[in-house]
Amino acid sequence: MVEIGSIVFLFYSNLLMAEFTHANGQGKSLAFAVMDIFTMTNFGIAIICGLLGYWIFEYLRKQL
């Protein structure tokens, strides 16, 4: 769970950095950027990416 959570955290932090940079150019706030990235679609993508990353790293660990 820690590995999946860290992948999800990295996904959301990357989204937040990109969205805040984009939104800040339009004069919008950090709160707007946060509200814009926390959607069910983004959450689904984050969970799928987290699970895929976990499975790939576990596979690679077993190969070593």
N, C-alpha and C positions, 0 to 999 in steps of 0.2 A: 504494500500500500504506500510506503514511503517513496518508492521509486516512481510509481504512477502519479502520486501527488506532486513530486518534484517536476515531472514532465508537464503536468497540467499547469503548475505555477509558472514554468518557463514559457509555456504557450501564452498564458494570459499576460505575463509581463511584456512579452514581445508585442502582443496586440495593443496593450496600453501605451507603450512607447510610440508605436506607429500612429495610433489614433490621436494621442495627445499632440504629437507633432503636427499632424494634419489639422486637427481641430483648433489648435492654438493659432495657426496661420489665419483662421477665419474669425479670430476673436472669441472663441468659445473657451469654457473653463475645463479644469481637470474633472470636475463632477460630470460634465456632459460626456467626456471621453469614457469615463468609467461606466456610465449608464448605457453608452452605445455599444460597449464590448460584451457586457454580461447579458447575452441572449441565450435562448435554448439551443439555437443552431451552433453558436460558438462553444457552448458547454458540451454538446454532443461530439463535435469535432475534437475538443480537448480530451474527452474520455477515450475516444477511439484511438487518438494518437498516443495517449498514455499507455493504453493496453498494448498497442503494436510495439511501442518502444520497450515496454517491459518484456514482451515475448522475444524480441530480437536480442536484447541484452542477456536474457536467460539462456537463449540458444548459444550465444557467443561464449558465455561463461562455461557452459558444459563442453564446448569444443576445446577450450584451453585446458 
